[in-house]
Amino acid sequence: MFYLLSLISLAFGVLFLFFPETLIKLSEWGNRLVFTDHNAVAHRKVVGAMLLVSSVFMLLIAWTY
């Protein structure tokens, strides 16, 4: 379970930092909000960095237990 959450967090962290247009398109395609509210996109570097750090932390915990 931790692996799945950390990989999802890692994917969204990369999307927030490097591919915000793709993230917005995914949100529009899904016709619902997928972490792409205007505040999150406006602060995408902070949100992306937090997601990447948390995903690495979760992967490290999952590998040690």
N, C-alpha and C positions, 0 to 999 in steps of 0.2 A: 504494500500500500504506500509506503514511504517513497519507494522508487517511482511509482506513478505520479505522485504529487510533486516530487522534485523534478521529474522530467517535464511535467506540464508547466511548472514554475520556470524552469530553464527556458522552455520554448517561448513563453510569454515575455520573459525578460529580454531575450534576443529580439523578439518582435518590437517591444517597446523601444529598445535602444537603437536598432538598426533599420527596422522596417515598419514605421508607424503607418504608412499608407496601406500596407498589406493588412495590418491589424484593423484599420477602419473598414477596409473592403470586406474582411471576414465578418465584422459586426453588421455591416449592411446586408451581406449575403444571408446571414443567419436571422436577419430581421429582428434582432434583439441586441441588447447591450452585452458586450463581451469585454469588460474592463476598458471600454473606450469612451468613457464620458469625457467631456471637454477638459476637466481639471486633470485627469490622468494623462491625457495626450499633451496638455500644456506643460506638464512636469514629467514628461516621459523619461528623461534621463534618470531622475531620482527613482521613479517607480521601477524602471528597468533594472537599475543597479540593485535596488532592494530585492527584487525578484531573483536576480542572479545569485546574490549573496545567500538568500534563504534557500535556494535550490541546492547550492553547493553544501551548505550546512546540513540540509536534510539527507543528501547523498552520503556525506561523511558519517552521519549517525546511523543510517541504514547499513552501511558497510561494516561498521564496527560491532553491530549487534546481530 
